[in-house]
Amino acid sequence: MSMNSLRELDINELPFWPRPFRMAVLVIIGIAVLAAAYHFILADEWAAYKREVANETTLKQDYETKYSTAVNLPLYREQLEQLNSDLETLLSMLPNDDETPKLLDDISLIGTRSGLRFDRIEWLNPQPREFYTALPMRIELRGEYHQIGDFVGQMSSLDRIISVKNFKMQLQDDGGTLSLSVNAQTYRQQTLRAKP
């Protein structure tokens, strides 16, 4: 068939075209119909299917995590009870508002028993933190080296948590007496207990 005869083909006479051309047109029409059907009918369904497959993986992982938690729940509760017990023990070592004056009295008593003379002992401004409030205090005292060592040792054995920092020790003019200036800090709790 020549190019001129191809140009003479009329779409209205399609049933009378030569067989290879009719088949080619049918294939093109079939491909166009399939493409349109995919685009208008199946594309959204395929995208939804892909989303559900991805969601299935997430749901399986979530299920495995929750199953593991559920299986170990008695163990977690036991650990939580132990942690709450440990927390109660630690919190009992922190003074509350009623016990802070008593803490100063205890420190004064320890110093007096050690043979020291206090120049100053006072609370400084509280310093709120995320889970606790720091309660700094300033202590200035005088005495001999071993008396000061005994005082610091006894202070560390108090029932309350006290940290000693920024201390400065100087020899006094009389030659045998030392002066100790120290910043100490105790803490007041602000944490809440976890519920089992």
Steps between C-alpha positions, in 0.01 A plus 500: 500500500640839405502829694228639276268216583571556871396860461181393336389296802187649653407439861137453396606201286690330783332160451626496144864583580765236445523254787838616652376860525173397660692292757738791573208738557327244724820458705535880537135531602543211748809662654319835526198335668724315746697817580178697554353221714816489714513877535134555582410176679803315636753776582323613818436142607867410444618801703256404779631143491862625531403717798330207670804278444723765659249542782498124555875506574454784749208322665701178530786687670256677730337168585836339578595790728167491683512121526850516650383762748190298592702182550751680722242711687536312833877545482460871419262544794747328730780725375279806544424401860873454565580837342228670705639338813852618416363845420321514835825411674687773317222754548498431873860622500391838366368746756157649466413856601441398863837325527730768358535692832572169674774432244672827596466401865660161426790665318546745787495216753759301303725806481462576870576136593808514281619805693450753221378857528250618237533847354206456262253233394210606281274394214552664163232545233343171381584397144213319326601230254296265284439221755624653824581826674858559612523658844845658532644607834808695600705377794795687652674354804833487686691223669796264475574285198384172655187663640408621151568154357280343768223752423504428125505123565202518736312729264533240224345237727179697558173339389449782251686543172744790528767584246793717598670715238691824452680480830786722602727431796740762639742516787401768754737760638533315832688224317311191620143567396358445155197670352275305265260668260283252314192491281289195573188393322209277580198426283122500527310266270246608241449167324180304479477128557413281205172312516508125432 
